[in-house]
Amino acid sequence: MKIKHWLTLALWACLQVASGAAQAQQLSASAASPWSAGLQLGAADMGVRCNPSTLPCQRSGTSYGLYGAYALDSAFGLRLGWQQAGRFKGSDTTAGGLNYGGNLDFGVADLAVTWRTELAAPWSFELRAGAAAVHGH
């Protein structure tokens, strides 16, 4: 598998961890406005290749982002978000013995349809299905 595929898979896993992170409490759908906004903060872990004898490595980072949501009714809504999915350092050695490495930085924009149900005040359960655009360098 190409390194690009591994990075995409690792970023997906990072996004799943970050989406489960603590988020600011949203406005209730029964409030005067169906619009809400919030911040999210979480931990990210990337399975980057690492050869510590050649270059420094960093496999974990902080993930943070912003989102806005619109409640269509008491259960369904739309969510648009942006997330800095972490900054990492990786390194490896080629088959020819050349050392290489550098910083990896990922940003994610996502759009999702949400479904929410109240469990017991103040707890609720939310499912999201959508798409994400990943930019890494």
Salt bridges, closest charged atoms under 4 A:
ASP92 OD2 - ARG49 NH1 3.36
ASP105 OD2 - ARG87 NE 3.40
ASP105 OD2 - HIS137 NE2 3.69
ASP110 OD2 - ARG79 NH1 3.19
GLU126 OE1 - ARG116 NH2 2.75
GLU126 OE2 - ARG128 NE 2.91
